[in-house]
Amino acid sequence: MQEHTKEHYNRLVRHIERRISLDSQEKDYICSFFKIRKLLPKQYLLAQGELCRYESYVSEGFLRSFYVDSRGDEHTLHFALEDWWISDLTSFLKQQPASRNIISLEGSVLLQIDLEGRERLMENVPKMERFWRILNESSSMAQDQRLLNSISMSGKERYLALLDLYPHIEQRLPQKHIASFLGITPVFLSQIRKEIAKK
């Protein structure tokens, strides 16, 4: 295995080991289920209506998932940077058409596992079931918090909370996508930023 390729697998192992403990045999076995996928900037990982065949761990890069409505307007649902996962989980688990698009905003390197591999892995290394449960619980809590924020916070408060969580997000995610993620217009986001800059 090339040194650069090995580093991507090492990142995945470190990510898993922050949640569960693994021995060296388990590490090698887990890695054998993942394949490397490289994406160019603006390349689609998934298109709305396709089947989501993989769960993808982001080793390098930045991706955005979004829904396109009947008018052709885009609504940013999630973004994923290094050490995050991205997929359309409903499409992946139920093998039904995806409700969203996933596109890379930068050149990205992913480690991907398919549904059959994921099931076999959980069967043969039972603690991996705990790993995915921990991931899904964290994701569910983050979604709940986002929903609560959208109800209880102003647009400005939501923007500041986002910057607090991801200080460098503005360098990587265009303003129109940040606005879409926050559920506000780019014009309103621009006004908020001007207001903050004056202070």
N, C-alpha and C positions, 0 to 999 in steps of 0.2 A: 504494500500500500504506500502511495506517495506521501511525503511528509505533510503537504498541504491538506490532502484528503484526510489523513489521519487526525489532523487537528479538528476538523469538523466533527468527526466521530467522538473525539475527546470532549468537545464542548457538550455534545448530547449526553455523554456519560456523566459529566460533572452536573449537568442540569438534573438528571434523574437522581443522582446521589445526594442532592440537596434535600430530597424528599424521602428516599428509602436507601438502605445500605445494600451494596452489591459485592460479590466476590469476583475475582478476575475471570472466572469461567462464565459467569452470568453476564458480565460486561461484553465479552466477545460474542456470546450467543445473542444478546439483545441487538448488538450492532449488525449482526448478520441479517436482520429483518429489514434494515433501512437502506434505501438507495439514495444516492446523491442526485439532486436535480439543480441545474443552474438556470437562472432566468436573466434575461436582458432587461434594462429599464423599459417600462411600459409593456412588458410581455404579460399576457394573461396566464394565470395558473388555472383559472376556472372561469367558465362563462355561464351566465344564467341559463338554466334549461338543460345543461349537461349533467352527467352523473359525477359527483365528487368521489373519486376513487382512492384518495389518500388523505391522511392526516399529515400535516407538514410542520416540522420543527425548523424554525428560522435560525440558521447558524450565522448567516451574514445577510445584511440588506434590510429592506423595509417594504412591506406590502400593505395594500388597502383592500378591504372588502366593501362592496357597495351594491345597492339595489337600484335598478332603473325602472321608474314607474311608467304608466301608459302614455304620459306626455313626453317621455324621454328625459325627465329630470333625474339626476343622480342623488342618492341618499347614502352618505358614508355610514356604515354600520360598525366596522372595526378597523383597526390597523394593527400590524404586528411588526415589531422590530426584533433585533437579535435576542435570542433566548426565549422567544415566544413561540406559540403554536398557532397555526391558522388552517381553517377548513370550513366547509359548510357541514356542520355536524349532523344535521337531520338528513341531508342528502347522503352523507357518508355512511351513517348507521342504518338507514332504511333503504338505501340504494334507490332513491327517487330523485327526480330532476332538481337541480340546485336552484335556490331562490335568490342567489346573489352571484356577483362577479368577484373574482379576486385577481388583482393586478399588481405587478411589482413596480414600485416607484423608483427603485434603484436596482443596479445589478445585484442579484440575490443568490445565495446558496442555501438550499433546503435539504433536509433529510426526511424522506418520505416512507411511510408504512401503509400498506393496504389493509383492508378490513380482515381478510383471511389471516394475514400475518399478525395483526393485532390480537385476534382471537387466540391463535396458537401460542403467542407469546404469553398471554395472560393464563392460559391453561398450563403451560410448561414452567413458567416462572410466576407463581401465584401472587407474589408481592407486587408485580407490575399492575395487577388489578387495583391495588391500593394506590399506586402512583397515579393512575388515570383518574381514580376517584378524587384524590387530592386536587389534581388539575381542574377537574370539572366543578368541584366545590368552589375553588378560587374564582373560576370563570363566572359561576352563577352568582357569587357574592358581588363581583365587580359589576355585573349586569344589573343587579338589584340596586346597587349604589347609584349607577348611572340613571336608572329610572327615577329613583328618589330625587336625585339632583335636578332632573328635568322638570319635576313638579314643584320642588321647594326652593330652587335657586333662580336668581335672575341670570340673564345671558352673560353678564359681566362676571358674576360669581362662578358660573360654570367654566368660563374661560380661565379664570385665575386658578380654579381647582385643577384644571387640565395641565396648566403650566407648572403647578406645584408638583404634580405627579410625574410629568415628563418635561423637564426644563428645556430640553433641546428640540422639542417637537416642531417649533416654528422653522428651524433650519432644514427640516426633512419633509414636512408635510405642507403643501401649498395652502395658502390662506383660505381658498374656496372650499377645500376639503375639511379644514378645521371647522369652518362655519357650518358646513353640512353635518359634521359629526356632532356639533353642539346644538343643532336644530335652529340656527339663526342665519340671517342673510350675510353674505360677504360685506355688504355695505355697513350693516350693523356692527359686524366684527371690527371693521376698519375704524368706526366711531369709538368703539370700546378701547381699541389700541391707542388711538390719539389721546383719549381721556386719561389713560394710564400713563402715557409718555409725558403728559403735562405735569404730573405730580412729582 
